[in-house]
Amino acid sequence: RLREVRAKRPPPLRDDKLLVGWNGLAISALAQAGLVLDRDDYLVKAEATARFVLEHMRNGDRLRRSEAFGKLQDEAFLDDYAYFIAGLLDLYEATGDPRWLADAYKLDEVAERDFEDPAGGFFFTANHHEKLLIRQKPVADTARPSANGVMVKNLARLAAFNTGGNHLARAQLALSTFAADITRNPSTVP
């Protein structure tokens, strides 16, 4: 009876947009769970999600932040790149498919070009985003992991797969940039 009464009222609004960063987190979770639990169905879902983002949520070599009702919305922010690259690396480690590693390297090149500060660390907004008075480099975890922290880990992982690149030096520079924050607030900057 309650369902019948409820059906007469307007349903609550639904947010149907797809976010690149959140999909990256989901890909990581599915890839890791698929590997640990030996669940190929999780890996299939992770791969399908990664393919969708790569095929439908990019404009040239840059990611778009979201897709709603078939339309791409907004330019991606650092967290979108950080989480999605991490998802691709997890997918590569779980499946061994070199495509995911190649795509992670390509997206890291975009992140380096558009977000990385030559003095170390990453800005939350890209150099082509709206001009702000101050481009922030957030380092603390919130409800989601710090995009700078995830990028440092991504760089270390990319360095492990390709020792000829500059990934490890970039990770070390970012860590040294945030050393005071890490030392002062280790529980908020894990």
C-alpha positions in Angstrom: 0.0 0.0 0.0 2.8 2.4 0.8 4.4 1.8 -2.6 1.0 2.6 -4.3 0.7 5.9 -2.4 4.3 6.8 -3.0 3.9 6.1 -6.8 1.3 8.9 -6.9 3.8 11.5 -5.8 6.5 12.9 -8.1 9.7 10.8 -7.8 12.8 12.4 -6.3 15.2 14.0 -8.7 17.9 11.7 -10.0 21.5 12.7 -10.9 22.3 10.6 -13.9 25.6 12.2 -14.9 28.7 10.1 -15.3 31.9 11.4 -13.7 35.3 10.4 -15.0 36.9 10.5 -11.5 34.3 8.4 -9.9 34.4 5.9 -12.8 38.2 5.7 -12.2 37.6 4.8 -8.5 35.1 2.2 -9.6 37.5 0.7 -12.2 40.2 0.5 -9.5 37.8 -1.3 -7.1 36.5 -3.7 -9.8 40.0 -4.5 -11.1 41.4 -5.1 -7.6 38.4 -7.2 -6.5 38.5 -9.1 -9.8 42.2 -10.0 -9.3 42.0 -10.9 -5.6 38.7 -12.7 -5.8 39.4 -14.3 -9.2 36.2 -12.8 -10.6 36.4 -12.3 -14.4 33.0 -10.6 -14.4 34.4 -7.8 -12.3 37.3 -7.4 -14.7 34.9 -7.4 -17.7 32.9 -4.5 -16.0 36.1 -2.6 -15.3 37.3 -2.9 -18.9 33.9 -1.9 -20.3 33.9 1.2 -18.0 37.4 2.1 -19.0 36.6 1.7 -22.7 33.5 3.9 -22.3 35.4 6.7 -20.7 38.2 6.5 -23.3 35.9 6.4 -26.2 33.1 8.7 -25.1 34.4 11.1 -22.4 37.3 12.7 -24.2 37.8 15.8 -26.4 41.0 15.2 -28.3 43.6 14.0 -25.8 41.9 15.7 -22.9 39.3 14.1 -20.6 35.9 15.8 -20.0 34.7 15.7 -16.4 31.2 14.4 -16.9 28.6 13.1 -19.4 24.9 13.7 -19.0 22.1 12.8 -21.4 24.7 12.0 -24.1 26.4 15.4 -23.8 29.9 16.0 -22.5 30.1 18.5 -19.7 33.0 20.6 -18.4 36.8 20.1 -18.6 38.2 17.4 -16.3 40.0 18.4 -13.1 43.1 16.9 -11.5 41.0 14.3 -9.5 39.5 13.0 -12.8 42.9 12.4 -14.2 44.4 11.0 -11.0 41.6 8.5 -10.3 41.2 7.4 -13.9 44.9 6.9 -14.4 45.0 4.8 -11.2 42.1 2.8 -12.5 43.9 2.1 -15.7 47.0 1.0 -13.8 45.0 -1.3 -11.6 43.3 -2.7 -14.7 46.6 -3.3 -16.4 47.9 -5.1 -13.3 44.8 -7.2 -13.1 44.5 -8.2 -16.8 48.0 -7.8 -18.2 46.6 -6.0 -21.2 49.2 -3.4 -22.3 46.5 -1.1 -23.7 45.6 0.1 -20.3 49.2 0.9 -19.4 49.6 2.8 -22.7 46.5 4.8 -22.1 47.7 5.6 -18.5 51.0 6.9 -20.0 49.1 9.0 -22.5 46.8 10.6 -19.9 49.8 11.2 -17.6 51.4 13.2 -20.5 48.2 15.4 -20.5 48.3 15.7 -16.7 51.9 16.8 -16.8 51.3 19.3 -19.6 48.0 20.8 -18.2 48.2 20.4 -14.4 51.7 19.9 -13.2 53.6 22.7 -11.5 57.2 22.8 -12.6 58.0 23.6 -8.9 56.4 20.3 -7.9 52.9 18.9 -7.4 49.8 19.4 -9.4 47.2 22.1 -9.6 43.6 21.2 -9.2 42.6 23.1 -12.4 44.3 22.9 -15.7 46.3 25.7 -17.3 43.5 26.1 -19.9 40.7 26.3 -17.3 39.1 29.6 -16.2 41.8 31.9 -14.9 41.7 32.0 -11.1 43.4 34.3 -8.7 45.1 31.3 -7.1 45.4 27.8 -8.6 45.3 25.5 -5.6 47.3 22.3 -5.1 45.2 20.4 -2.6 47.1 17.8 -0.7 44.8 16.7 2.1 42.4 13.7 1.8 38.7 14.6 2.1 35.9 12.2 1.4 38.0 11.1 -1.5 41.8 10.6 -1.6 43.9 13.6 -2.4 44.4 13.9 -6.2 48.0 15.0 -5.6 48.6 11.9 -3.4 47.1 9.6 -6.0 49.1 11.3 -8.7 52.4 10.8 -6.7 51.4 7.1 -6.4 50.6 6.9 -10.1 54.0 8.4 -11.0 55.8 5.9 -8.8 53.8 3.1 -10.5 54.5 4.4 -14.0 58.2 4.7 -13.1 58.2 1.0 -12.0 56.9 0.0 -15.4 59.3 2.3 -17.4 62.5 3.2 -15.7 63.6 5.4 -18.6 61.1 8.1 -18.0 61.0 11.1 -15.7 58.1 9.7 -13.6 60.1 9.0 -10.4 61.8 12.4 -10.4 58.4 14.0 -10.8 57.0 12.0 -7.9 60.0 12.9 -5.7 59.6 16.6 -6.6 55.9 16.5 -5.7 56.7 14.8 -2.4 59.3 17.3 -1.5 56.9 20.1 -2.3 54.4 18.7 0.1 56.9 17.5 2.7 56.0 20.2 5.2 52.3 19.4 5.0 53.0 15.7 5.3 55.2 16.2 8.4 52.8 18.7 10.0 49.6 16.8 9.3 50.4 13.2 8.6 46.8 12.0 9.4 45.2 14.3 6.8 48.0 13.7 4.2 48.5 9.9 4.3 
